[in-house]
């Protein structure tokens, strides 16, 4: 299935990446790291290994907001890449069944 996503400019990407760097410094994000749970597969992740993932990727129009940012293990974050959640759900369900 093809999903229409409006083009995102380099300037918008740069702005959102800066917002992500700023969000990583907040108490809210630090608490997410301490909780150490991957949003996608549910695995326990050591706080220093938690990665920030945008549910709707920046490159696909996502914004850096608390509602669009989750804690993820490096493996899930790397495998998800620029996928939308609906595109990712099949993989996540398969992983959860294996755990």
C-alpha positions as CSV (number, residue, x, y, z in Angstrom):
1,X,0.0,0.0,0.0
2,X,1.3,3.4,-0.9
3,X,0.8,6.3,1.6
4,X,0.8,9.9,0.4
5,X,3.2,12.0,2.4
6,X,3.8,15.6,1.5
7,X,7.5,16.5,0.9
8,X,9.6,17.7,3.8
9,X,12.2,20.3,3.3
10,X,15.8,20.1,4.5
11,X,15.1,23.1,6.7
12,X,12.1,21.4,8.4
13,X,14.2,18.2,9.0
14,X,17.0,20.3,10.5
15,X,14.5,22.1,12.8
16,X,12.9,18.8,14.0
17,X,16.3,17.2,14.7
18,X,17.2,20.2,16.8
19,X,13.9,19.8,18.7
20,X,14.8,16.1,19.3
21,X,18.2,17.1,20.7
22,X,16.5,19.5,23.0
23,X,13.8,17.0,24.1
24,X,16.6,14.5,25.0
25,X,17.7,16.9,27.7
26,X,14.3,17.0,29.4
27,X,13.2,15.2,32.5
28,X,10.4,13.6,30.6
29,X,12.9,11.9,28.2
30,X,15.2,10.9,31.0
31,X,12.3,9.2,32.7
32,X,11.6,7.3,29.5
33,X,15.2,6.1,29.5
34,X,15.1,5.0,33.1
35,X,11.9,3.0,32.4
36,X,13.9,1.1,29.7
37,X,11.2,-0.5,27.7
38,X,11.1,-0.6,23.9
39,X,7.8,0.8,22.6
40,X,7.8,-1.7,19.7
41,X,9.0,-5.1,21.0
42,X,8.6,-4.5,24.8
43,X,12.2,-5.6,25.5
44,X,14.0,-4.3,28.5
45,X,16.7,-1.8,27.4
46,X,19.5,-0.4,29.6
47,X,18.9,3.3,30.1
48,X,22.1,4.3,28.2
49,X,21.1,2.1,25.2
50,X,17.5,3.6,24.8
51,X,17.1,5.3,21.4
52,X,14.6,8.0,20.5
53,X,12.2,7.1,17.6
54,X,9.6,9.2,15.9
55,X,6.4,7.1,15.4
56,X,5.8,9.2,12.2
57,X,9.4,9.8,11.0
58,X,10.5,13.4,10.5
59,X,11.3,12.7,6.8
60,X,7.7,11.6,6.4
61,X,6.2,14.7,8.0
62,X,6.4,13.7,11.7
63,X,7.1,16.3,14.4
64,X,9.2,16.1,17.5
65,X,6.5,16.1,20.1
66,X,5.9,13.9,23.2
67,X,3.0,12.3,21.3
68,X,5.2,11.3,18.4
69,X,8.4,10.3,20.2
70,X,9.0,6.9,21.9
71,X,11.8,5.0,23.6
72,X,13.0,2.1,21.4
73,X,15.7,-0.5,21.4
74,X,18.4,0.1,18.8
75,X,17.4,-3.0,16.8
76,X,13.7,-1.9,16.4
77,X,14.7,1.7,15.7
78,X,17.2,0.6,13.0
79,X,14.7,-1.9,11.4
80,X,11.8,0.6,11.4
81,X,13.8,3.2,9.6
82,X,11.4,5.6,7.9
83,X,8.3,3.3,8.1
84,X,5.0,4.5,9.4
85,X,3.5,2.5,12.2
86,X,0.9,0.9,10.0
87,X,3.7,-0.4,7.8
88,X,5.6,-1.6,10.9
89,X,2.8,-3.4,12.8
90,X,3.3,-6.7,11.0
91,X,6.9,-6.9,12.0
92,X,6.2,-5.9,15.6
93,X,3.5,-8.6,16.0
94,X,5.9,-11.2,14.7
95,X,8.6,-10.1,17.2
96,X,6.1,-10.1,20.1
97,X,5.1,-13.7,19.3
98,X,8.8,-14.7,19.4
99,X,9.3,-13.3,22.9
